[in-house]
């Protein structure tokens, strides 16, 4: 007998947000977030990523639709829903003249949690901040300040952590250490949702990827499925001599003559039983077309993202 599927830890239904100036920031978003996953919300600046998490975290009121967190409605059960959530906003909001310890302890109290120095110590330890606990926040580096923000978001022991652009404006080394930290938090049982416009970030750490553009969620898929489904390879054939037109047989093979006539491209599915490449190469030989070089390029998440956003824009223009 199958055990029933666990309900999602966050459920978003037909979520809409229109600002007073008439700007539609969210246009009917549906999203289920599973307990224990790392979900990356990927989209260009202004796509609606921050608005979406601000509504889920109760910072912005929706215009329509509903959100539940751990089964609690974010409006009627605001306190219960919010207590399950930790949020690390993109902007730094810390009192620079407080010590790390005081600032983090205070955040725990904000959620009505009893003072618990052991928890504060544990969180600071997990974030490599224990040796900085008595330092004033103003004296810390940017990367350390960001860790303090994460500590403040975790100290009330939430089940879900939202990170809005966690590595925006930090150097590559720091970005990698942040990724490791996110993985570690996730292994300890925290569900993580991060927004990013760094494709590499989504590729490196997410279990699932959602692509959002102009307030609409274009897709949400397991990263591996997404990569496989769109795992298209592009074969580029450089020719010895440019040609003006492609013989009909080769066009039927799916070859495309590139601008200038000096190269051809052929797209194929890596997972297909037959790629058609051997037929294609023998057809080229039979037509007397000499090749200088052959190279292949595998679609990355970036290619997929760019094509999705482009299709979305084209669809909007056509309407």
C-alpha positions in Angstrom: 0.0 0.0 0.0 1.3 3.5 -0.9 1.6 6.0 1.8 -0.3 9.1 1.0 1.8 11.9 -0.5 2.7 14.5 2.1 0.9 17.8 1.6 3.2 20.7 0.3 4.7 22.8 3.1 3.8 25.9 1.1 0.8 26.1 -1.3 0.2 29.1 -3.5 -3.0 29.3 -5.5 -3.9 31.9 -8.3 -1.8 34.5 -6.5 -2.2 38.0 -7.9 -0.7 41.3 -6.9 -1.5 44.6 -8.5 0.2 47.7 -7.1 -1.7 51.1 -6.8 -0.1 52.4 -9.9 -1.7 49.5 -11.9 1.5 47.4 -12.2 0.7 43.7 -12.2 3.6 42.2 -10.3 2.0 38.7 -10.0 -0.5 37.3 -12.5 -2.2 34.2 -11.1 0.8 32.2 -9.7 0.3 28.6 -8.7 3.1 26.9 -6.8 3.6 24.0 -4.4 6.8 23.8 -2.3 7.6 20.3 -0.9 9.0 19.8 2.6 12.8 19.5 2.6 13.5 20.6 -0.9 15.7 23.4 -2.3 13.7 25.4 -4.9 15.4 28.1 -6.9 13.1 30.8 -8.4 15.0 32.1 -11.4 14.1 35.2 -13.3 15.4 38.5 -14.6 15.2 41.6 -12.4 11.7 42.8 -12.0 10.2 39.4 -12.8 8.2 39.2 -9.6 10.5 37.0 -7.5 10.7 39.4 -4.5 7.0 40.2 -4.6 6.2 36.5 -4.6 8.2 35.7 -1.5 7.2 39.0 0.2 3.5 37.9 -0.1 4.3 34.3 1.2 6.2 35.8 4.1 3.3 38.2 4.9 5.1 41.4 4.1 2.9 42.4 1.2 -0.8 41.9 0.9 -2.0 40.0 -2.2 -4.7 41.4 -4.5 -6.2 37.9 -5.0 -5.6 34.2 -4.5 -4.4 32.3 -1.4 -1.3 31.0 0.3 -0.9 28.4 3.1 2.2 27.7 5.0 2.3 24.4 7.0 -1.5 24.4 6.5 -2.0 27.9 7.9 -3.5 30.6 5.8 -1.1 33.5 5.6 -3.8 36.1 6.3 -6.2 34.4 8.7 -3.5 32.3 10.4 -0.7 34.9 10.0 1.2 34.3 13.3 1.2 30.5 12.9 2.3 30.7 9.3 4.9 33.4 9.9 6.5 31.4 12.8 7.4 28.6 10.4 9.3 31.0 8.1 12.7 32.6 8.2 13.4 35.3 5.6 16.7 36.8 4.5 15.8 39.8 2.4 18.1 41.1 -0.3 18.7 44.4 1.5 20.7 44.4 4.7 18.6 45.3 7.7 20.8 45.2 10.7 21.5 47.6 13.5 25.2 48.2 13.0 25.9 49.3 16.5 24.5 46.2 18.2 26.7 43.1 18.8 26.1 40.0 16.8 24.8 38.1 19.8 22.4 40.9 20.9 21.0 41.3 17.4 20.4 37.5 16.8 18.9 37.0 20.3 16.5 39.9 19.8 15.2 38.3 16.6 14.3 35.1 18.5 12.3 37.2 20.9 10.4 38.9 18.1 8.8 35.6 17.3 7.6 35.1 20.9 10.2 32.4 21.5 11.7 32.1 25.0 15.3 33.1 25.5 17.5 30.1 24.7 21.2 30.8 24.6 22.0 27.3 23.4 20.0 27.8 20.2 21.6 31.2 19.6 25.0 29.6 20.1 24.2 26.7 17.8 23.0 29.0 15.0 26.1 31.2 15.3 28.3 28.1 15.3 26.6 26.7 12.2 27.2 30.0 10.4 30.9 30.4 11.6 30.0 33.5 13.6 30.7 32.3 17.1 34.1 34.0 17.3 32.4 37.3 16.2 29.5 37.1 18.7 30.7 40.1 20.7 31.7 42.3 17.7 29.6 45.2 16.6 27.9 44.4 13.3 29.2 47.6 11.7 32.8 46.2 12.0 32.0 43.0 10.0 32.7 42.4 6.3 29.8 42.2 3.8 29.8 38.4 3.8 29.7 38.2 7.6 26.9 40.7 7.7 24.9 38.5 5.3 25.6 35.5 7.7 24.2 37.6 10.6 21.1 38.2 8.5 20.8 34.4 8.0 21.3 33.8 11.7 18.5 36.3 12.5 16.2 34.4 10.2 17.1 31.0 11.7 17.2 31.7 15.4 13.4 31.1 15.9 13.9 27.6 14.4 11.8 27.9 11.3 11.0 25.0 9.0 11.3 27.1 5.8 14.0 29.6 4.9 13.5 32.2 2.1 16.7 33.7 0.7 16.1 36.6 -1.7 19.2 36.9 -4.0 21.5 35.5 -1.3 24.7 36.0 -3.2 23.9 39.2 -5.1 27.0 41.4 -5.2 29.3 38.9 -3.4 32.5 37.5 -4.8 32.8 34.0 -6.3 34.6 32.6 -3.3 32.0 33.8 -0.9 29.2 32.7 -3.2 30.6 29.1 -3.1 30.8 29.2 0.7 27.2 30.4 0.8 26.1 27.5 -1.4 27.8 25.1 1.0 26.0 26.7 3.9 22.6 26.4 2.1 23.2 22.7 1.4 24.2 22.2 5.1 21.1 24.0 6.4 19.0 21.9 4.0 20.6 18.6 5.2 19.6 19.7 8.7 15.9 19.6 7.6 15.2 23.2 6.5 13.2 23.7 3.3 14.9 26.4 1.3 13.6 28.7 -1.4 16.0 31.1 -3.0 15.5 33.7 -5.7 18.4 34.3 -8.0 19.2 35.6 -11.4 22.5 33.6 -11.4 21.7 30.6 -13.5 24.8 28.9 -12.1 23.3 29.2 -8.6 20.2 27.3 -9.6 22.2 24.7 -11.5 24.5 24.1 -8.5 22.2 23.8 -5.5 18.5 23.5 -6.4 16.4 20.3 -6.5 13.8 22.1 -8.5 13.9 25.2 -10.6 11.0 27.6 -11.2 11.3 30.2 -14.0 9.4 33.4 -13.4 9.0 36.3 -15.9 6.8 39.4 -15.9 4.8 38.1 -12.9 4.1 34.6 -14.4 5.5 31.3 -13.4 6.6 29.8 -16.8 7.5 26.4 -15.4 8.6 24.5 -12.3 10.4 21.3 -12.8 12.9 19.0 -11.2 16.3 20.3 -12.3 17.4 16.9 -13.7 14.1 16.6 -15.7 14.4 20.1 -17.0 18.0 19.4 -18.2 17.0 16.1 -19.7 13.8 17.3 -21.4 15.6 20.2 -22.9 18.9 18.3 -23.2 19.3 19.2 -26.8 22.7 19.1 -28.4 23.7 21.4 -31.3 26.1 20.0 -33.8 28.0 22.7 -35.8 29.7 21.7 -39.0 32.3 24.1 -40.4 32.7 23.7 -44.2 35.9 23.9 -46.2 34.1 26.0 -48.8 31.1 28.2 -48.2 27.9 27.1 -50.1 25.0 29.3 -51.3 22.1 26.8 -50.9 21.5 23.6 -49.1 20.6 20.6 -51.3 17.0 19.5 -50.6 18.0 16.2 -49.2 20.1 17.8 -46.5 17.4 20.3 -45.6 15.1 17.4 -45.1 17.7 15.9 -42.7 17.1 19.0 -40.5 20.3 20.7 -41.4 20.3 24.5 -41.3 22.7 26.7 -43.4 24.1 29.5 -41.3 24.5 33.1 -42.4 27.5 33.4 -44.8 27.2 29.8 -45.9 30.4 28.7 -44.1 28.8 26.4 -41.5 25.7 24.2 -40.9 23.9 23.4 -37.6 21.9 20.4 -36.7 19.9 20.0 -33.4 19.3 16.6 -31.9 18.1 15.0 -28.7 20.9 13.4 -26.7 18.5 10.8 -25.3 16.9 9.7 -28.6 17.7 6.2 -29.8 18.8 7.5 -33.1 20.4 10.9 -33.5 20.5 10.8 -37.3 24.1 12.0 -37.3 25.6 9.1 -39.3 22.9 9.5 -42.1 23.6 13.2 -42.2 27.4 12.8 -42.5 27.1 10.3 -45.3 24.5 12.5 -47.1 27.1 15.4 -46.8 29.8 13.2 -48.4 27.5 12.1 -51.2 26.7 15.7 -52.0 30.4 16.4 -52.2 30.4 18.9 -49.3 33.7 18.8 -47.5 33.9 19.5 -43.8 36.6 21.3 -42.0 35.5 20.8 -38.4 32.7 19.4 -36.3 31.8 20.6 -32.8 28.9 20.0 -30.4 27.3 22.2 -27.7 25.0 20.8 -25.0 22.1 23.0 -23.8 22.7 24.5 -20.4 20.1 25.8 -18.0 21.0 29.2 -19.3 20.0 28.4 -22.9 16.7 27.0 -21.6 16.1 30.0 -19.5 16.8 32.5 -22.3 14.6 30.6 -24.7 11.7 30.4 -22.2 11.9 34.1 -21.5 12.2 34.9 -25.2 9.1 32.7 -26.0 7.2 34.5 -23.2 8.1 37.9 -24.6 7.2 36.8 -28.2 3.8 35.4 -27.0 3.1 38.7 -25.3 4.0 40.7 -28.4 1.8 38.6 -30.6 -1.3 39.2 -28.4 
